[in-house]
Amino acid sequence: MAEVVRNVPNTVWPAEGQAAFIQGGQSRVQAGPNQRAAPIASVAKVMTAYLVLRNHPLEPGEDGPTITLSDADVADTERRRGQEESVVSIVAGEELTERQGLQALLLPSANNIAAVLARWDAGSAGGFVARMNATARSLGMTHTRYTDPSGFDDATVSTAADQVRIVDRAMRLPVFARIVATPSATLPVAGTVHNTNTLLGYEGFVGVKTGSDEAAGGCFAFRAIRWIDGKRTTITGVVLGQPGHDRIPAALAAAAAMVERIAGDRAVRDVRRPALPLSPLPDSNRRPPPYHGRRGVVD
């Protein structure tokens, strides 16, 4: 179990909200100030994907079993759309592979598919949430409580230090890591969907999951790879509660600044591409307004 320590200079951490990270495969979680249970929005989907893959493992390149969507799934989607949740379009009788379901969950952050996967895995949303909480306890996530598989419910709360544990564990699964490193995917009915993580492929960032709503602020679970002192170094972290109207860009900017401070002058980026401007994105657990060009849907 990862030990939580607080021996990093305060200048590393975002000025607001909370953050934590694990560096270079170490077991110690470096936790910043203000660690308290708070809404985490769609960062909760990391646990959802982890449990689906743990209970229904996929090999790299394998699509997995097929999930057939029902009239009830369509009705649930329309209900969620009506309350401005993030969803992907579906139709009754549509067939999604497990991999496609995970892509819909993790890239455009579809709350309706979180519910589909939960019922498929555990038979009911309630049963799945019980598994989420049991897994959190087993990982020592003592300040975490899940109440839904998508994070839309503000009663789903955690700390940055707790979430780093599940993010690190999920990134050990090759299929999970591959999906969150994917800029886009194609679904049978929804068509092309895009990853809400617009830092992907820039500044060494290789995943993981954005999240935002009014209660949670801007949230971002991330992994970046830098060469530090001649060694390829992995930084896995979480920032929560970033303020501002454009919450996802605020979370992305906080994570990027944090990685720069952790790495310091000794580092070079593993992905040698120019930094991507952090253009505004809509709140990530809510439905996006109409847009032009590549902008992530609400997470």
LUMLO-544227 format. One line per 4 residues: number of its first residue (from 1); for each residue x, y negated, z negated of N, C-alpha, C. Coordinates in Angstrom, 2 decimals. Each point is the difference from the previous one (the first is absolute). Layout:
BEGIN
NUM	X Y Z X Y Z X Y Z ~ ...
***
This chain:
BEGIN
1	0.85 1.19 0.00 -0.85 -1.19 0.00 0.88 -1.24 0.00 ~ -0.34 -0.99 0.82 0.83 -1.19 0.14 -0.07 -0.86 -1.26 ~ 1.17 -0.41 -0.49 0.10 -0.88 -1.15 -0.22 -1.43 0.45 ~ -0.71 -0.80 -0.80 -0.22 -1.41 0.30 1.01 -0.82 -0.78
5	0.75 -0.84 0.71 0.99 -0.86 -0.65 -0.20 -1.43 0.47 ~ 0.55 -0.93 -0.76 -0.13 -1.43 0.33 1.35 -0.68 -0.18 ~ 0.93 0.32 0.91 1.34 -0.58 -0.12 0.41 -0.72 1.28 ~ -0.99 -0.44 0.78 0.27 -0.73 1.23 -0.21 -1.49 -0.27
9	0.84 -0.87 0.53 -0.18 -1.44 -0.22 -1.39 -0.47 0.41 ~ -0.55 -0.93 -0.74 -1.35 -0.50 0.28 -0.11 -0.63 1.38 ~ 1.14 -0.45 0.55 -0.04 -0.63 1.32 -0.40 0.97 1.11 ~ 0.08 1.30 -0.27 -0.39 1.00 1.01 -1.50 -0.01 0.22
13	-0.77 -0.31 -1.04 -1.44 0.25 0.04 -0.78 -1.16 0.59 ~ -1.18 0.29 0.58 -0.88 -1.08 0.47 -0.38 -0.92 -1.16 ~ -0.26 -1.25 0.32 -0.32 -0.98 -1.04 -1.35 0.31 -0.65 ~ -0.90 0.64 0.73 -1.31 0.33 -0.53 -0.31 1.47 0.25
17	-1.03 0.49 -0.68 -0.36 1.39 0.15 1.00 0.91 -0.69 ~ 0.14 1.22 0.50 0.91 0.97 -0.60 0.65 0.83 1.09 ~ 1.13 0.60 -0.32 0.74 0.77 0.99 0.88 1.03 -0.70 ~ 0.40 1.01 0.76 0.90 1.03 -0.48 0.64 0.67 1.20
21	1.13 0.70 -0.23 0.65 0.71 1.10 0.86 1.12 -0.53 ~ 0.31 0.94 0.90 1.00 1.05 -0.22 1.03 -0.14 1.10 ~ 1.27 0.04 -0.34 1.05 -0.18 0.99 0.81 1.27 0.18 ~ 0.24 0.33 1.25 0.98 1.01 0.36 -0.21 1.37 -0.58
25	-1.27 0.43 -0.10 -0.27 1.33 -0.49 0.17 0.16 -1.50 ~ 0.23 -1.10 -0.71 0.12 0.08 -1.45 -1.36 0.34 -0.61 ~ 0.04 0.59 -1.18 -1.25 0.36 -0.66 -0.57 -1.15 -0.83 ~ 0.81 -1.03 -0.22 -0.44 -1.11 -0.85 -0.84 -0.99 0.79
29	-1.15 -0.35 -0.54 -0.84 -1.05 0.57 0.43 -1.33 -0.63 ~ 0.41 -0.93 0.84 0.33 -1.35 -0.46 -1.30 -0.81 0.03 ~ -0.43 -0.47 -1.17 -1.30 -0.68 -0.12 0.20 -1.46 -0.38 ~ -0.69 -0.88 0.69 0.06 -1.41 -0.31 -0.95 -0.38 -1.12
33	-0.09 -1.27 -0.31 -0.90 -0.45 -1.06 -1.46 0.11 0.43 ~ -0.89 -0.22 -0.96 -1.45 -0.06 0.24 -0.60 1.33 0.42 ~ 0.60 1.11 -0.42 -0.57 1.30 0.33 -1.29 0.20 -0.80 ~ -1.11 0.01 0.71 -1.30 0.22 -0.64 -0.93 0.65 1.01
37	-0.96 0.76 -0.49 -0.95 0.66 0.89 -0.83 -1.06 0.74 ~ 0.01 0.05 1.32 -0.68 -0.98 0.83 -0.52 0.69 1.26 ~ -1.02 -0.57 0.65 -0.49 0.59 1.26 1.13 0.10 1.02 ~ -0.03 1.09 0.78 1.08 0.25 0.97 -0.51 0.08 1.44
41	-1.31 -0.19 0.20 -0.58 0.01 1.35 0.45 1.26 0.75 ~ 0.35 -0.13 1.27 0.23 1.17 0.84 1.33 0.69 -0.23 ~ 0.83 -0.50 -0.89 1.18 0.76 -0.40 -0.44 1.33 -0.61 ~ -1.23 0.06 -0.51 -0.55 1.25 -0.53 -0.01 1.11 1.04
45	-0.02 -0.35 1.27 -0.06 1.01 1.05 1.28 0.82 0.10 ~ 1.08 -0.46 -0.60 1.21 0.81 -0.05 -0.28 1.28 -0.77 ~ -0.65 -0.12 -1.14 -0.37 1.19 -0.77 -0.97 0.88 0.78 ~ -0.96 -0.60 0.67 -0.97 0.77 0.78 0.71 0.83 1.07
49	0.89 -0.63 0.75 0.73 0.73 1.05 0.90 1.07 -0.60 ~ 0.64 -0.33 -1.11 0.90 0.97 -0.65 -0.77 1.26 -0.39 ~ -1.17 -0.16 -0.60 -0.78 1.16 -0.43 -0.50 0.81 1.19 ~ -0.45 -0.67 1.05 -0.45 0.73 1.19 1.14 0.85 0.56
53	1.18 -0.59 0.10 1.14 0.74 0.55 0.53 1.05 -0.97 ~ -0.11 -0.25 -1.27 0.42 1.01 -0.97 -0.91 1.23 0.07 ~ -1.31 -0.25 0.15 -0.96 1.10 0.01 -0.19 0.62 1.38 ~ 0.36 -0.75 1.05 -0.12 0.49 1.38 1.28 -0.38 0.73
57	1.11 0.67 -0.29 1.30 -0.41 0.55 0.03 0.06 1.52 ~ 0.71 -0.96 0.58 0.23 -0.03 1.44 1.50 0.06 0.26 ~ 0.38 0.74 1.01 1.37 -0.03 0.48 0.15 -1.14 1.01 ~ 1.21 -0.54 0.14 0.21 -1.03 1.02 -0.47 0.49 1.37
61	-0.81 -0.82 0.67 -0.54 0.36 1.30 -1.30 0.76 -0.06 ~ -0.40 0.44 -1.18 -1.25 0.75 -0.14 -1.15 -0.96 -0.27 ~ -1.15 0.23 0.66 -1.17 -0.87 -0.17 -0.91 0.44 -1.13 ~ 0.02 1.28 -0.33 -0.81 0.49 -1.10 -1.42 0.33 0.38
65	-0.80 0.38 -0.98 -1.39 0.38 0.26 -0.84 -1.19 0.46 ~ -1.17 0.33 0.54 -0.91 -1.02 0.53 -1.08 -0.32 -1.02 ~ -0.31 -1.27 -0.12 -1.06 -0.49 -0.88 -1.10 -0.56 0.90 ~ -1.21 0.55 -0.09 -1.13 -0.46 0.81 -0.80 -1.02 -0.78
69	-0.18 -1.18 0.57 -0.71 -1.09 -0.67 -1.51 0.17 0.17 ~ -0.73 -0.37 -1.03 -1.44 0.26 -0.06 -0.81 -1.29 0.07 ~ -1.32 0.16 0.08 -0.91 -1.15 -0.07 0.19 -0.75 -1.32 ~ 0.23 0.76 -1.08 0.22 -0.63 -1.30 1.28 -0.84 0.01
73	1.03 0.47 0.68 1.24 -0.77 0.11 -0.24 -1.30 0.77 ~ -0.81 0.07 1.05 -0.32 -1.20 0.77 -0.78 -0.98 -0.85 ~ -0.99 0.51 -0.75 -0.78 -0.88 -0.87 0.87 -0.65 -1.06 ~ 0.92 0.76 -0.55 0.92 -0.55 -1.00 0.89 -1.07 0.62
77	0.44 0.23 1.23 0.83 -0.98 0.69 -0.75 -1.31 0.19 ~ -1.26 0.09 0.43 -0.79 -1.21 0.22 -0.27 -0.73 -1.31 ~ -0.20 0.74 -1.08 -0.16 -0.63 -1.31 1.26 -0.77 -0.38 ~ 1.13 0.63 0.21 1.26 -0.66 -0.33 0.25 -1.20 0.91
81	-0.33 0.14 1.25 0.17 -1.12 0.93 -0.86 -1.19 -0.44 ~ -1.18 0.31 -0.49 -0.91 -1.05 -0.46 0.52 -0.76 -1.20 ~ 0.82 0.61 -0.82 0.59 -0.71 -1.13 1.45 -0.39 0.27 ~ 0.32 -0.07 1.29 1.27 -0.54 0.49 1.21 0.78 -0.48
85	-0.17 1.31 -0.08 1.16 0.85 -0.25 0.74 0.26 1.31 ~ 1.22 0.43 -0.13 0.80 0.40 1.15 -0.43 1.40 0.44 ~ -0.46 0.12 1.25 -0.44 1.29 0.53 0.49 0.15 1.43 ~ -0.01 1.24 0.49 0.16 0.25 1.43 -1.32 0.56 0.53
89	-0.30 -0.28 1.24 -1.24 0.48 0.60 0.04 1.51 0.18 ~ -1.13 0.65 -0.30 -0.12 1.44 0.18 -1.38 0.31 0.56 ~ -0.20 1.22 0.48 -1.32 0.48 0.41 -0.21 1.39 -0.56 ~ -1.26 0.36 -0.18 -0.32 1.35 -0.48 0.47 1.03 1.02
93	0.61 1.04 -0.49 0.53 1.04 0.87 1.43 -0.23 0.43 ~ 0.54 -1.17 -0.26 1.41 -0.28 0.34 0.90 0.92 -0.81 ~ 1.05 0.47 0.63 0.95 0.87 -0.67 1.33 -0.71 -0.16 ~ 0.45 -0.07 -1.25 1.31 -0.56 -0.31 0.88 1.12 -0.53
97	1.22 0.06 0.46 0.95 0.91 -0.64 0.42 -0.60 -1.34 ~ 0.58 0.82 -0.84 0.50 -0.52 -1.28 0.98 -1.13 0.24 ~ 0.90 0.17 0.98 0.97 -1.06 0.29 -0.71 -1.29 0.42 ~ -1.00 0.09 0.84 -0.72 -1.20 0.41 -0.72 -0.65 -1.17
101	-0.55 0.82 -0.90 -0.63 -0.57 -1.18 0.99 -0.77 -0.85 ~ 1.20 0.55 -0.15 1.02 -0.69 -0.77 0.48 -1.26 0.71 ~ 0.06 0.04 1.32 0.37 -1.21 0.75 -1.05 -1.09 -0.20 ~ -1.28 0.37 0.04 -1.06 -0.98 -0.22 0.05 -0.56 -1.42
105	0.36 0.84 -0.95 0.09 -0.41 -1.40 1.15 -0.98 -0.22 ~ 1.16 0.30 0.59 1.23 -0.70 -0.37 0.38 -1.15 0.92 ~ -0.46 0.01 1.25 0.38 -1.08 0.92 -1.00 -1.16 -0.05 ~ -1.25 0.17 0.48 -0.96 -1.08 -0.12 -0.69 -0.04 -1.36
109	0.31 0.97 -0.86 -0.49 0.01 -1.38 -1.51 0.18 -0.08 ~ -0.49 1.05 0.63 -1.44 0.23 0.11 -0.58 0.58 -1.29 ~ -0.82 -0.79 -0.68 -0.64 0.48 -1.22 -0.97 1.14 0.27 ~ -0.68 -0.05 1.16 -0.94 1.08 0.30 0.71 1.33 0.18
113	1.20 -0.01 0.53 0.74 1.24 0.18 0.59 0.46 -1.33 ~ 0.30 -0.92 -0.90 0.41 0.41 -1.35 -1.08 0.84 -0.64 ~ -1.26 -0.42 0.16 -1.12 0.76 -0.56 -0.15 1.34 0.70 ~ 0.17 0.03 1.32 -0.09 1.26 0.76 1.06 0.98 -0.48
117	1.23 -0.46 -0.11 1.09 0.89 -0.42 -0.20 0.49 -1.43 ~ -0.51 -0.86 -0.86 -0.24 0.39 -1.39 -1.02 1.13 -0.08 ~ -1.10 -0.14 0.73 -1.03 1.04 -0.01 0.51 1.28 0.65 ~ 0.78 -0.15 1.06 0.54 1.17 0.70 0.95 0.77 -0.91
121	0.79 -0.72 -0.76 1.01 0.65 -0.85 -0.62 0.61 -1.26 ~ -0.87 -0.74 -0.67 -0.46 0.41 -1.33 -1.48 0.33 -0.07 ~ -0.74 -0.20 1.09 -1.42 0.28 0.00 -0.86 -1.17 -0.39 ~ 0.58 -0.98 -0.69 -0.72 -1.20 -0.39 1.00 -1.09 -0.33
125	-0.45 -1.26 0.07 0.88 -1.11 -0.36 0.38 0.08 -1.46 ~ -0.96 0.37 -0.85 0.28 0.10 -1.43 1.04 1.05 -0.31 ~ -0.10 1.14 0.67 0.99 1.05 -0.21 1.38 -0.43 0.46 ~ 0.04 -0.74 1.08 1.29 -0.47 0.51 0.62 -1.02 -0.95
129	-0.82 -0.91 -0.51 0.51 -1.00 -0.95 0.55 0.68 -1.25 ~ -0.65 1.06 -0.42 0.53 0.75 -1.16 1.38 0.55 0.32 ~ 0.21 0.47 1.21 1.32 0.49 0.41 1.01 -1.14 0.05 ~ -0.43 -1.17 0.46 0.90 -1.15 0.03 0.50 -0.32 -1.40
133	-0.90 -0.04 -0.96 0.39 -0.35 -1.36 0.83 1.09 -0.66 ~ -0.30 1.25 0.29 0.81 1.10 -0.54 1.42 -0.08 0.53 ~ 0.13 -0.30 1.29 1.33 -0.12 0.59 0.74 -1.19 -0.57 ~ -0.70 -1.11 -0.19 0.64 -1.17 -0.61 0.54 0.34 -1.38
137	-0.78 0.71 -0.79 0.48 0.39 -1.34 1.22 0.89 0.10 ~ -0.01 0.92 0.96 1.13 0.93 0.13 1.28 -0.71 0.41 ~ -0.13 -1.16 0.65 1.16 -0.77 0.44 0.41 -1.07 -1.01 ~ -0.68 -0.01 -1.15 0.34 -0.99 -1.02 -0.52 -1.39 0.29
141	-1.04 -0.10 0.83 -0.58 -1.31 0.35 -1.01 -0.36 -1.09 ~ 0.50 -0.42 -1.14 -0.82 -0.13 -1.20 -0.90 -1.23 0.00 ~ 0.23 -0.93 0.88 -0.83 -1.21 0.07 -0.87 -0.03 1.25 ~ -0.29 1.18 0.53 -0.73 0.11 1.26 -1.34 0.67 -0.22
145	-1.03 -0.55 0.65 -1.33 0.63 0.00 -0.61 -0.19 1.38 ~ -0.26 1.12 0.68 -0.66 -0.03 1.30 -1.50 0.21 -0.19 ~ -0.80 -0.78 0.70 -1.45 0.18 -0.03 -0.59 0.25 1.38 ~ 0.82 -0.13 1.04 -0.45 0.27 1.36 1.21 0.31 0.86
149	-0.19 0.68 1.15 1.15 0.41 0.82 0.56 -1.09 0.90 ~ -0.67 -1.15 0.10 0.46 -1.04 0.92 0.64 -1.20 -0.68 ~ -0.32 -0.22 -1.27 0.48 -1.19 -0.69 -0.92 -1.19 0.12 ~ -1.12 0.17 0.69 -0.95 -1.11 0.14 -0.60 -0.38 -1.35
153	-0.18 0.98 -0.88 -0.55 -0.25 -1.32 1.07 -0.68 -0.86 ~ -0.33 -1.17 -0.53 0.97 -0.75 -0.80 0.33 0.70 -1.31 ~ -0.77 1.04 -0.36 0.31 0.77 -1.21 1.14 0.98 0.22 ~ 0.40 0.20 1.26 1.22 0.77 0.28 1.19 -0.89 -0.30
157	0.72 0.33 -1.08 1.07 -0.89 -0.49 1.28 0.79 -0.24 ~ 1.11 -0.73 0.04 1.30 0.61 -0.25 1.01 -1.12 -0.23 ~ 1.25 0.39 -0.17 1.11 -0.95 -0.08 0.94 0.27 1.17 ~ 0.84 -0.98 0.29 1.01 0.20 1.05 0.92 1.16 -0.37
161	0.39 0.09 -1.28 0.90 1.07 -0.42 -0.63 1.38 0.18 ~ -1.29 0.11 -0.29 -0.70 1.27 0.21 -0.08 0.33 1.49 ~ -0.35 -0.98 0.81 -0.21 0.27 1.42 1.30 0.40 0.70 ~ 1.13 -0.51 -0.45 1.27 0.41 0.60 0.18 1.51 -0.12
165	-0.48 0.59 -1.06 0.14 1.45 -0.20 -0.70 0.78 1.11 ~ -1.25 -0.37 0.31 -0.74 0.75 1.02 0.50 -0.35 1.40 ~ 0.43 -1.24 0.21 0.54 -0.37 1.31 1.27 0.81 0.28 ~ 0.87 0.08 -0.98 1.24 0.77 0.17 -0.31 1.47 0.26
169	-0.99 0.54 -0.73 -0.36 1.41 0.19 -0.62 0.22 1.38 ~ -0.87 -0.90 0.45 -0.64 0.16 1.31 1.01 -0.09 1.13 ~ 1.01 -0.87 -0.14 0.98 -0.17 1.07 0.92 1.21 0.13 ~ -0.06 0.93 -0.93 0.74 1.24 0.15 -0.68 0.97 0.97
173	-1.26 -0.28 0.34 -0.74 0.83 0.94 0.27 -0.51 1.41 ~ 0.65 0.78 0.86 0.39 -0.50 1.32 -1.18 -0.53 0.83 ~ -1.15 0.65 -0.08 -1.14 -0.45 0.81 -0.51 -1.34 -0.51 ~ -0.06 -0.18 -1.30 -0.40 -1.30 -0.55 0.96 -1.08 0.45
177	1.31 0.26 -0.17 1.01 -0.99 0.37 -0.07 -0.35 1.48 ~ -0.27 1.01 0.84 -0.10 -0.25 1.44 -1.22 -0.86 0.33 ~ -1.12 0.27 -0.65 -1.22 -0.76 0.31 0.16 -1.45 -0.41 ~ 0.50 -0.27 -1.21 0.11 -1.40 -0.44 1.08 -0.75 0.75
181	0.85 0.71 0.73 1.01 -0.65 0.84 -0.49 -0.22 1.42 ~ -1.27 0.27 0.26 -0.57 -0.08 1.34 -0.73 -1.33 0.19 ~ 0.32 -0.77 1.04 -0.67 -1.28 0.20 -1.48 0.12 0.38 ~ -0.36 1.08 0.71 -1.38 0.14 0.45 -0.31 1.47 0.26
185	-1.28 0.29 0.14 -0.45 1.35 0.31 -1.30 -0.10 0.78 ~ -0.38 1.09 0.65 -1.23 0.03 0.77 -0.96 1.01 -0.60 ~ -1.21 -0.45 -0.30 -1.05 0.83 -0.57 -1.08 0.25 1.06 ~ -0.76 1.09 -0.12 -0.94 0.37 1.07 -1.03 -1.08 0.33
189	-0.60 -0.63 -1.00 -1.05 -1.00 0.24 0.53 -1.42 -0.24 ~ 0.73 -0.20 -1.06 0.49 -1.35 -0.32 1.04 -0.49 1.00 ~ 0.65 0.91 0.71 1.03 -0.40 0.95 1.31 -0.30 -0.71 ~ 0.73 -0.99 0.51 1.29 -0.34 -0.57 -0.17 -0.79 -1.29
193	0.64 0.46 -1.05 -0.01 -0.71 -1.28 1.44 -0.36 -0.34 ~ 0.16 -1.11 -0.72 1.33 -0.53 -0.28 0.31 0.04 -1.49 ~ 1.27 0.14 -0.29 0.48 -0.02 -1.36 -0.07 -1.42 -0.56 ~ -0.57 -0.16 -1.19 -0.10 -1.33 -0.60 1.33 -0.50 -0.54
197	1.00 0.87 -0.06 1.33 -0.37 -0.48 0.79 -0.59 1.15 ~ -0.02 -1.31 0.14 0.69 -0.65 1.11 1.50 -0.20 -0.25 ~ 0.49 0.41 -1.16 1.45 0.03 -0.21 0.63 1.27 0.56 ~ -0.81 0.94 0.40 0.50 1.29 0.46 0.97 -0.18 1.16
201	1.21 0.57 -0.16 1.00 -0.07 1.05 0.87 -1.23 -0.06 ~ -0.24 -0.87 -0.98 0.79 -1.22 -0.14 0.66 -0.02 -1.38 ~ 1.19 -0.59 -0.06 0.68 -0.18 -1.28 0.21 1.32 -0.76 ~ 0.01 1.11 0.73 0.21 1.29 -0.62 -1.24 0.65 -0.58
205	-1.18 -0.60 0.18 -1.23 0.54 -0.58 -0.51 1.16 0.85 ~ -0.33 1.11 -0.68 -0.44 1.22 0.69 -1.37 0.49 -0.49 ~ -0.77 -0.74 -0.72 -1.32 0.34 -0.56 -0.11 -0.78 -1.31 ~ -1.16 0.05 -0.77 -0.91 1.12 -0.10 -1.45 -0.48 0.17
209	-0.53 -0.87 -0.91 -1.43 -0.29 0.00 -0.28 -1.38 -0.58 ~ -0.81 -0.76 0.73 -0.47 -1.30 -0.49 -1.33 0.16 -0.73 ~ -0.39 -1.05 -0.69 -1.30 -0.02 -0.67 -0.32 -1.42 -0.43 ~ -1.26 -0.37 0.06 -0.37 -1.32 -0.52 -1.50 -0.13 -0.13
213	-0.40 -0.72 -0.99 -1.35 -0.53 -0.12 0.06 -1.10 -1.05 ~ -1.14 -0.60 -0.30 0.00 -1.16 -0.90 0.51 0.38 -1.39 ~ -0.42 1.14 -0.50 0.41 0.40 -1.36 1.46 0.42 -0.05 ~ 0.47 0.71 1.04 1.35 0.55 -0.02 1.05 -0.99 0.47
217	-0.39 -1.02 0.76 0.98 -0.85 0.65 0.70 0.78 1.11 ~ 1.17 -0.43 0.38 0.76 0.70 1.02 0.86 1.09 -0.61 ~ -0.07 1.19 0.58 0.74 1.16 -0.52 0.75 0.67 1.15 ~ 1.14 0.56 -0.32 0.79 0.68 1.03 0.90 1.03 -0.66
221	-0.23 1.27 0.35 0.93 1.08 -0.33 0.92 0.17 1.20 ~ 1.30 0.05 -0.23 0.92 -0.07 1.14 1.21 0.89 -0.21 ~ 0.63 0.31 1.12 1.34 0.58 0.01 0.83 -0.75 1.02 ~ 1.21 -0.37 -0.41 0.96 -0.63 0.89 1.33 0.72 -0.12
225	0.76 0.00 1.07 1.31 0.66 0.02 1.06 -1.03 0.36 ~ 1.01 -0.12 -0.84 1.11 -0.91 0.23 1.32 0.74 -0.19 ~ 1.02 -0.48 0.65 1.36 0.47 -0.27 0.59 -0.93 -1.05 ~ 0.27 0.56 -1.18 0.53 -0.78 -1.12 1.33 0.61 -0.41
229	1.05 -0.81 0.02 1.35 0.49 -0.33 0.35 1.23 0.84 ~ -0.40 -0.04 1.28 0.34 1.08 0.91 -0.86 1.24 -0.13 ~ -1.03 -0.05 -0.84 -0.86 1.16 -0.20 -1.43 -0.31 0.44 ~ -0.59 0.97 0.68 -1.40 -0.14 0.40 -0.86 0.11 -1.25
233	-0.70 -1.08 -0.35 -0.71 -0.08 -1.27 -1.49 -0.22 0.24 ~ -0.80 0.81 -0.66 -1.45 -0.11 0.10 -0.55 -0.79 -1.17 ~ -0.85 -0.95 0.29 -0.67 -0.79 -1.04 -1.50 0.24 0.16 ~ -0.61 0.61 -0.98 -1.43 0.28 0.00 -0.63 -0.86 -1.07
237	-0.98 -0.81 0.36 -0.55 -0.94 -0.97 -1.47 -0.28 0.18 ~ -0.53 -0.76 -0.94 -1.40 -0.42 0.01 -0.07 -1.42 -0.53 ~ -0.74 -0.84 0.69 -0.36 -1.32 -0.53 -1.51 -0.06 -0.08 ~ -0.51 -0.55 -1.08 -1.44 -0.13 -0.22 -0.33 -1.44 -0.39
241	-1.25 -0.39 0.26 -0.52 -1.26 -0.51 0.62 -1.24 0.57 ~ 0.36 0.03 1.30 0.58 -1.19 0.61 -1.11 -0.98 0.37 ~ 0.14 -1.26 -0.38 -1.09 -0.97 0.17 -0.02 -0.65 1.37 ~ -1.06 -0.73 0.25 -0.13 -0.77 1.23 -1.16 0.47 0.85
245	-0.36 -0.82 0.97 -1.11 0.34 0.89 0.38 1.16 0.92 ~ 1.21 -0.03 0.53 0.49 1.05 0.89 0.76 1.02 -0.85 ~ -0.73 0.95 -0.56 0.54 0.83 -1.06 1.02 1.02 0.52 ~ -0.30 0.65 1.13 0.96 0.98 0.51 1.32 -0.65 0.38
249	0.00 -1.10 0.76 1.28 -0.66 0.27 0.75 -0.39 -1.27 ~ -0.74 -0.41 -1.04 0.66 -0.34 -1.26 0.69 1.22 -0.60 ~ -0.66 1.16 0.07 0.59 1.22 -0.54 1.20 0.45 0.83 ~ -0.12 -0.09 1.32 1.12 0.36 0.87 1.20 -0.91 -0.25
253	-0.26 -1.29 -0.14 1.09 -0.95 -0.25 0.66 0.27 -1.34 ~ -0.81 0.32 -1.02 0.57 0.30 -1.32 0.88 1.23 0.05 ~ -0.45 1.03 0.74 0.80 1.23 0.11 1.30 -0.27 0.76 ~ -0.09 -0.76 1.09 1.20 -0.30 0.79 1.02 -0.76 -0.82
257	-0.47 -0.98 -0.77 0.90 -0.78 -0.84 0.61 0.87 -1.10 ~ -0.81 0.90 -0.54 0.49 0.89 -1.06 1.11 0.91 0.52 ~ -0.20 0.56 1.18 1.02 0.88 0.59 1.28 -0.78 0.25 ~ -0.12 -1.22 0.49 1.19 -0.83 0.23 0.77 -0.22 -1.30
261	-0.72 -0.27 -1.08 0.66 -0.26 -1.28 0.62 1.26 -0.58 ~ -0.67 1.14 0.17 0.54 1.27 -0.49 1.29 0.33 0.75 ~ -0.06 -0.14 1.32 1.16 0.36 0.82 1.13 -1.00 -0.13 ~ -0.35 -1.28 -0.09 1.01 -1.05 -0.15 0.86 -0.14 1.24
265	1.16 -0.58 -0.16 0.89 -0.27 1.13 0.73 1.25 0.49 ~ -0.15 1.11 -0.73 0.75 1.21 0.35 -0.68 0.82 1.08 ~ -1.21 -0.41 0.41 -0.84 0.88 0.82 -0.05 -0.44 1.45 ~ -0.25 0.98 0.85 -0.41 -0.26 1.38 -1.26 0.82 0.24
269	-0.84 -0.47 0.92 -1.26 0.67 0.26 0.23 1.29 0.77 ~ -0.79 1.01 -0.36 0.08 1.26 0.72 -0.68 -0.11 1.36 ~ -1.00 -0.86 0.09 -0.68 -0.25 1.27 0.43 -1.38 0.46 ~ 0.81 -0.06 1.03 0.60 -1.27 0.41 -0.88 -0.70 1.02
273	-1.05 -0.61 -0.51 -0.92 -0.76 0.85 -0.32 -1.29 -0.73 ~ -0.41 -1.03 0.72 -0.29 -1.27 -0.66 -1.21 0.12 -0.92 ~ -0.02 -0.84 -1.02 -1.11 0.01 -0.94 -1.28 -0.41 0.71 ~ -1.10 0.63 -0.36 -1.31 -0.30 0.57 -0.66 -1.11 -0.80
277	-0.46 -1.06 0.64 -0.71 -1.03 -0.74 -1.21 0.60 -0.69 ~ -0.21 -0.38 -1.25 -1.10 0.57 -0.77 -1.27 -0.80 0.27 ~ -0.62 0.25 1.16 -1.20 -0.71 0.38 -1.16 0.44 -0.86 ~ -1.01 -0.86 -0.19 -1.10 0.33 -0.90 -0.74 1.25 0.43
281	-0.40 0.79 -0.98 -0.83 1.16 0.20 -1.22 -0.13 -0.89 ~ -1.12 0.58 0.40 -1.17 -0.04 -0.86 0.18 0.90 -1.21 ~ -0.85 -0.21 -1.02 0.05 0.83 -1.19 -0.17 1.45 0.37 ~ 0.81 0.87 -0.66 0.18 1.32 0.55 -0.94 1.06 -0.49
285	-0.92 -0.28 -0.87 -1.01 0.99 -0.34 -1.36 -0.46 0.50 ~ 0.01 -1.10 0.73 -1.23 -0.57 0.55 0.06 0.03 1.51 ~ -1.15 -0.11 0.63 -0.06 0.05 1.46 0.62 -1.25 0.58 ~ 0.80 0.11 1.07 0.66 -1.17 0.56 -0.94 -0.82 0.86
289	0.24 -1.31 0.08 -0.72 -0.81 0.98 0.52 0.30 1.39 ~ -0.70 -0.46 1.05 0.53 0.21 1.36 1.38 -0.63 0.12 ~ 0.87 0.65 0.79 1.34 -0.51 0.15 0.50 0.30 1.41 ~ 1.09 -0.66 0.36 0.65 0.23 1.28 1.43 0.41 -0.26
293	0.51 0.96 0.78 1.36 0.47 -0.21 0.03 1.01 -1.13 ~ 1.22 0.37 -0.41 0.17 1.05 -1.00 -0.05 -0.58 -1.39 ~ -1.12 0.24 -0.69 -0.11 -0.34 -1.40 -0.62 1.18 -0.71 ~ 0.47 0.33 -1.17 -0.50 1.17 -0.70 -1.41 -0.21 -0.50
297	-0.78 1.07 -0.05 -1.31 -0.10 -0.59 0.15 -0.06 -1.50 ~ -1.11 -0.38 -0.66 0.05 -0.14 -1.44 0.35 1.32 -0.63 ~ 0.84 -0.09 -1.00 0.65 1.19 -0.54 -0.62 0.42 -1.30
***
